[in-house]
Amino acid sequence: MKRTPVYILSGFLGSGKTTVLLRMIEAVKAAGKKPAIILNELGKVNVEKHLFSEDQVNELLDGCICCTIQNNFRDVLDELTVSEDIDLLIIEGTGVANPIELIEVLTEPKYTLSLSLQSVIGVVDASRFLEYTSIFFSSSDMRILFKDQIKCASYVILNKVDVVSAKKLLGVEQKLRSFLAPGVSIYKTSFGNIQIDEVLKKRIVLSQESEERALHHAVVKAIRLEDVPILSQKRLQEWVKMLPQNIYRGKGIVRLEGKKEIYELQYASGLLRLEAMYVDDPSTSTSLVFIGDKQAVQGMKQSFADTFSWQNYIEKEERLFM
C-alpha cells in the first residue's frame, strides 16, 4: 500500500510557520507533486484562507488540533488515507499546539499503514525566544508548552535572525540546543527562506517512552473582533505599540481611511505589517484575531474601543482551550 509522507509544522505564535508552509507548498508543486494541507486555527474563521486558494486545504477551525478537536483531525486523516490524489501531507497546528499529541495520532496502527511521518519541523522566532523561555516573561505552563514544541522537533528553522544581534543570536542558539535532542539540525534564516531539500528529509525518530502532557492552553486566550470599522492607520499603529509584549499574534482583514484597497494585517514579535490585498469589495467582511496571555488579552476589548471610539462593536471571545 502507498504510504504518504507526512510533515508536522510546529512553532509558537508569530514564529513564521505560515510563511514556511507557503514556501514548502510552492517547492513541492514545482517538483510536480501534489500536496495536501491540514490547517488548524483557534478561531471560527481562517483569515489567511486567501493565501491557499489554489491548494487542497483541509481546515480545522474553532479549536486546537491536538486536543479539543482531535476527533475532527482523525476524520480528515481518514478521508486522506483513502485518497490516491496526494503525494505529500503537511500539517500545521496552531501556535499553541503540542506536537506530542499529533505524533501519537499519526503513529496509531490504523494510520501507519498509509501514512509515514517524516519530520516534525519546528519554527522558532529568534527575536522572542529568550523572552518566551524566561521566568520573568512567561508562565510556567507557557514555558512547558514552548519547550515541548522544541524538544519534539527533528529539524529546527530559526527564523527572523536578521532582527537580532550576533551576540544575542549566539545566546539563542546555545539555549535552543539545550532543549533539542542530540543531532537535531538548526537552520538559521530570515523571512522563512528555507532549503527545501533539507526541510523534506526524513528525520523523525519515534520514542516509545510516554510523554508527560501539560495542560498547555490554560493561559492562552484568543479574541475575535468582527465587523471592524474603517480604521485610521496612524491610530492603528499607535494602538499596536501599546499592546503588551505577551500578545503573541494578531491577524485579520481591515479597511483603512483614505485607501481603496482591503488590507491584510499581520502582527508578530511586536511588529505590525499591513499589506494591500485588492480593491475594496463591499461584501468583504473585516475581522481581527489576537492571541496571547490570558490577562493581556482581557484588556484588549476596552483598549480597542477606546482607541477607535467604537463602543458598540461585536466582540466574540473564543473559549479558553484546556
RANORUR-V547581 format. One record per helix or strand. SS is the DSSP state (H for helix, E for strand). FROM is the first residue (numbers start at 1). TO is the last residue. Records with the same first field share a line. If there is no record, write none. Layout:
SS=FROM-TO ; FROM-TO
This chain:
E=4-11 ; 35-40 ; 56-60 ; 88-92 ; 115-125 ; 155-159 ; 185-188 ; 220-226 ; 231-231 ; 247-256 ; 261-268 ; 271-279 ; 287-293 ; 314-317
H=17-30 ; 49-52 ; 70-81 ; 99-106 ; 109-112 ; 129-132 ; 140-151 ; 161-163 ; 166-179 ; 196-199 ; 233-241 ; 294-298 ; 300-308
